[in-house]
């Protein structure tokens, strides 16, 4: 995590908040939309897929991948900040 070590802790905390907020915003209601899409395809079969069900399923899958990437970025920033916090006052956050 050398790339993150050059940034001050407050910047990482701010970015972590933005990433967490973006992940929460994107994941809001994604389960309900996925279940509705599955129900549509089960009820109407191939016609539902041709009418946009397949495209919606692909978009929900891509949205899920983006949510996962945001979660991983959040955890990476969290680990960096916790490592700095545990290192104490003379830790990696201090620059000469």
C-alpha positions as CSV (number, residue, x, y, z in Angstrom):
1,X,0.0,0.0,0.0
2,X,2.9,2.3,-0.7
3,X,0.8,4.3,-3.2
4,X,-1.7,5.3,-0.4
5,X,1.1,6.2,2.0
6,X,1.9,9.5,0.3
7,X,-1.6,10.9,0.9
8,X,-2.5,12.5,4.3
9,X,-5.0,10.6,6.4
10,X,-7.7,13.2,6.1
11,X,-7.7,12.9,2.3
12,X,-8.0,9.1,2.5
13,X,-10.8,9.5,5.0
14,X,-12.6,11.8,2.7
15,X,-12.2,9.5,-0.3
16,X,-13.3,6.6,1.8
17,X,-16.5,8.4,2.7
18,X,-17.2,9.3,-0.9
19,X,-16.5,5.7,-2.0
20,X,-18.8,4.3,0.7
21,X,-21.5,6.8,-0.2
22,X,-21.3,5.9,-3.9
23,X,-21.5,2.2,-3.0
24,X,-24.5,2.7,-0.8
25,X,-26.2,4.8,-3.4
26,X,-25.6,2.2,-6.2
27,X,-26.7,-0.7,-4.1
28,X,-29.9,0.9,-3.0
29,X,-32.8,-1.2,-4.3
30,X,-30.6,-3.5,-6.5
31,X,-31.9,-6.7,-4.9
32,X,-35.5,-5.7,-5.5
33,X,-34.8,-4.8,-9.2
34,X,-33.0,-8.1,-9.6
35,X,-35.9,-10.1,-8.1
36,X,-38.4,-8.3,-10.3
37,X,-36.3,-9.0,-13.4
38,X,-36.1,-12.7,-12.5
39,X,-39.9,-12.8,-11.9
40,X,-40.5,-11.1,-15.3
41,X,-38.4,-13.6,-17.1
42,X,-40.0,-16.5,-15.3
43,X,-43.5,-15.3,-16.2
44,X,-43.0,-14.3,-19.8
45,X,-39.9,-16.3,-20.8
46,X,-38.1,-15.4,-24.1
47,X,-40.5,-12.6,-24.9
48,X,-39.4,-10.8,-21.7
49,X,-35.7,-11.3,-22.6
50,X,-36.3,-9.8,-26.1
51,X,-38.3,-6.9,-24.6
52,X,-35.3,-5.7,-22.5
53,X,-35.1,-8.3,-19.7
54,X,-31.7,-9.5,-20.9
55,X,-30.3,-6.0,-21.1
56,X,-31.6,-5.1,-17.7
57,X,-30.0,-8.3,-16.3
58,X,-26.7,-7.4,-17.8
59,X,-26.9,-3.9,-16.4
60,X,-27.7,-5.2,-13.0
61,X,-24.7,-7.5,-13.2
62,X,-22.4,-4.6,-14.2
63,X,-23.9,-2.6,-11.4
64,X,-23.1,-5.4,-9.0
65,X,-19.5,-5.5,-10.2
66,X,-19.2,-1.8,-9.7
67,X,-20.6,-2.1,-6.2
68,X,-18.0,-4.8,-5.4
69,X,-15.2,-2.7,-6.8
70,X,-16.3,0.2,-4.6
71,X,-16.5,-2.1,-1.5
72,X,-13.0,-3.3,-2.2
73,X,-11.7,0.3,-2.5
74,X,-13.4,1.2,0.8
75,X,-11.8,-1.8,2.5
76,X,-8.4,-0.9,1.1
77,X,-8.7,2.7,2.4
78,X,-9.9,1.4,5.7
79,X,-6.9,-1.0,6.1
80,X,-4.5,1.9,5.3
81,X,-6.1,4.2,7.9
82,X,-6.3,1.5,10.6
83,X,-2.6,0.7,10.0
84,X,-1.6,4.3,10.4
85,X,-3.7,4.6,13.5
86,X,-2.2,1.5,15.1
87,X,1.3,2.8,14.3
88,X,0.9,5.7,16.6
89,X,2.1,9.3,16.5
90,X,5.5,8.4,14.9
91,X,3.9,6.2,12.3
92,X,3.8,6.4,8.5
93,X,1.5,9.4,8.4
94,X,4.2,11.7,9.7
95,X,6.5,13.3,7.1
96,X,9.9,14.7,7.9
